């Protein structure tokens, strides 16, 4: 689990940097209420 945590933090940092760079270039927010997808309903395993 510790390996996954460190990899997830590294990937999240890379994604944040890319998002901020894109927002800086376009002048628009990438994440907004308009492009938010609500969580899908939980599937019940039978």
N, C-alpha and C positions, 0 to 999 in steps of 0.2 A: 504494500500500500504506500509506503514512503516513496518508492520510486515513482509511482503514478502521480503522487502529489507534487513532486518537484517538476516533473514533465508538464503537468497541467499548469503550474505557475509560470513556467517558461513560455509555454504556448499562449497563455493568456496575456503575458507581457508583450509578445510579438503582435498579437491581434490588437491590443490596445494601441500600440505604436502605429500600426497600419491604419487603424480607424482615425486616430488623431491627424495623421498625415493627410488622409483623404478628405477629412472635414476641413482642414486648412487650405487645401488646394481648391475645393469646390465651394467653400463658404456655406455649405449646408450640413445639417446634422444627419448622420447615418442612421442612428437609432432614434425612433420617434414613436408616438402613439399610433401614427398612421400605418406603420409597417410592423406593428406588434402582432404576433400570433398567440392567441390564448392557448393554454395547455390543452392537449387532446384529452378526451375522456379516458379514464383508466380502463384497461382491458381486464376482464375477469377470466382467469384461467380455470378451465373446467377439468 
